[in-house]
Amino acid sequence: MIPVTLLTGYLGSGKTTLLNHIMQQSTMADTLVIINEFGEIALDHLLVVHSTENLMMEMGSGCLCCTIRSDLVKTLQDITWRFSRNGERQFRRVLIETTGLADPAPIIHTLMTDPQITRYYRLDGIVATIDMATGNKTLSTHNEAIKQAAIADCLLLTKADLAAARDKAALLQRLTAINPAAPCRQVAHGQIEAERLLNLGLFSTEEKIPDVARWLREEAYSANAAHELSHNQHDHELTDDPHSHDHHMHDINRHDDHVRAYCFTTDKPVSKQIYTTLLELLFYMGSNILRIKGILNIEDNDQPMAMHGVQHILHPLMPLPAWPNEDRRSKIVFITRDIERETVEHIFKTITHVPKRK
Ligand SMILES: Nc1nc2c(ncn2[C@@H]2O[C@H](COP(=O)(O)OP(=O)(O)OP(=O)(O)O)[C@@H](O)[C@H]2O)c(=O)[nH]1
């Protein structure tokens, strides 16, 4: 059975940073990484450096509530032959980074119960990253974040350097109430030994199986109810087959009427000035900006820069070792709540001065 580790955690909480660290370690050399992103253009797989380059796979997601299960089943089936050479599988372990917006329950339910998956894979453990700087607010406003924290076997507390002592204490208290059993570890800039995240083994101990499974089933029912409700609201067409890929148009921006994802690109190198401008804009848009991330071609700079904004916090630009491919365009993804595309496009034009819609 191939062990599967699920890495979850709200938008911008440090999953990719963590992945980047652990994937450099020899323990992870034979791990296949699957990255599931929400948005028009997935960027995370460009930002992770795997020691074995060919063991990365991007799993696009359409409407999260509807397609994630079938996408997962298909991906896990595909990789067994796609990543085989001379009849031999090239990986011994799988790590799935879920999109920060995902409710992990349906994913875990699928991993634990889908007969096509359970023949070959076993859930090894669930790791959740929690941003200490924004965690309290995120838990108060986003249900998915609570579910991510509640279901994890291990909680990784990131960005302690950006959080005030009082907020950290309050967050810890809250997390202990949500998930008293999970160990909480502070992780600075993703630095942790990969061993600590593997073989969590909770799902192999007899007495834990029924509890977790029962909880998951309950979740799955409520996920289904929400799913049906959202479909009715949107007048989507449904078939009876829950694994069908075609049961409705995969419009990513309809999974939640409030959340929108946009990606804009520009050919021309951008100036560093965009940072100051973005800071000002973030101040005005406040908590309705959930996430900004991008890969930037900065003027007079050979290295690409990764750009990260998480709610109201804009992180310093991060140089990447090299461009991942021939494409040298700057790309910025915005995930927003209750902000229309035109507004975001205007922001993009303002910060790049070279409007070019993808
Ligand atoms: N100051 C500080 N920044 C951190 C730390 N960990 C991660 N970051 C920064 O937080 C930003 C977002 O981190 P990511 O790893 O991209 O977060 P993510 O969870 O993968 O984001 P999504 O894919 O959007 O869900 C980046 O700028 C990281 O450099 C930390 O411990 N301290």
The ligand as an SDF file (V2000), in Angstrom:
LIG
                    3D

 32 34  0  0  0  0  0  0  0  0999 V2000
    7.7010   35.5970    7.9590 N   0  0  0  0  0  0  0  0  0  0  0  0
    7.4010   34.3470    7.6140 C   0  0  0  0  0  0  0  0  0  0  0  0
    6.9030   34.1210    6.3960 N   0  0  0  0  0  0  0  0  0  0  0  0
    6.6000   32.8510    6.0600 C   0  0  0  0  0  0  0  0  0  0  0  0
    6.7880   31.7560    6.9500 C   0  0  0  0  0  0  0  0  0  0  0  0
    6.3540   30.6210    6.3220 N   0  0  0  0  0  0  0  0  0  0  0  0
    5.9190   30.9950    5.0990 C   0  0  0  0  0  0  0  0  0  0  0  0
    6.0610   32.3340    4.9310 N   0  0  0  0  0  0  0  0  0  0  0  0
    5.7040   33.1650    3.7610 C   0  0  0  0  0  0  0  0  0  0  0  0
    4.2950   33.1330    3.5740 O   0  0  0  0  0  0  0  0  0  0  0  0
    3.9840   33.3190    2.1990 C   0  0  0  0  0  0  0  0  0  0  0  0
    2.9790   32.2800    1.7460 C   0  0  0  0  0  0  0  0  0  0  0  0
    3.5560   31.0030    1.8900 O   0  0  0  0  0  0  0  0  0  0  0  0
    3.1800   29.7460    0.9570 P   0  0  0  0  0  0  0  0  0  0  0  0
    4.0980   28.6340    1.3640 O   0  0  0  0  0  0  0  0  0  0  0  0
    3.1330   30.1160   -0.4720 O   0  0  0  0  0  0  0  0  0  0  0  0
    1.6960   29.4440    1.4550 O   0  0  0  0  0  0  0  0  0  0  0  0
    0.6590   28.3610    0.8570 P   0  0  0  0  0  0  0  0  0  0  0  0
   -0.0610   27.7940    2.0220 O   0  0  0  0  0  0  0  0  0  0  0  0
    1.3590   27.3840   -0.0280 O   0  0  0  0  0  0  0  0  0  0  0  0
   -0.2790   29.2860   -0.0240 O   0  0  0  0  0  0  0  0  0  0  0  0
   -1.5050   28.8100   -1.0050 P   0  0  0  0  0  0  0  0  0  0  0  0
   -0.8970   27.9140   -2.0320 O   0  0  0  0  0  0  0  0  0  0  0  0
   -2.0520   30.0710   -1.5680 O   0  0  0  0  0  0  0  0  0  0  0  0
   -2.5170   28.1580   -0.1410 O   0  0  0  0  0  0  0  0  0  0  0  0
    5.3200   33.2720    1.4700 C   0  0  0  0  0  0  0  0  0  0  0  0
    5.7330   34.5860    1.2220 O   0  0  0  0  0  0  0  0  0  0  0  0
    6.2620   32.6210    2.4500 C   0  0  0  0  0  0  0  0  0  0  0  0
    7.6070   33.0360    2.2920 O   0  0  0  0  0  0  0  0  0  0  0  0
    7.3350   32.0250    8.2580 C   0  0  0  0  0  0  0  0  0  0  0  0
    7.5050   31.1430    9.1200 O   0  0  0  0  0  0  0  0  0  0  0  0
    7.6120   33.3390    8.5230 N   0  0  0  0  0  0  0  0  0  0  0  0
  1  2  1  0
  2  3  2  0
  2 32  1  0
  3  4  1  0
  4  5  2  0
  4  8  1  0
  5  6  1  0
  5 30  1  0
  6  7  2  0
  7  8  1  0
  8  9  1  0
  9 10  1  0
  9 28  1  0
 10 11  1  0
 11 12  1  0
 11 26  1  0
 12 13  1  0
 13 14  1  0
 14 15  2  0
 14 16  1  0
 14 17  1  0
 17 18  1  0
 18 19  2  0
 18 20  1  0
 18 21  1  0
 21 22  1  0
 22 23  2  0
 22 24  1  0
 22 25  1  0
 26 27  1  0
 26 28  1  0
 28 29  1  0
 30 31  2  0
 30 32  1  0
M  END
$$$$
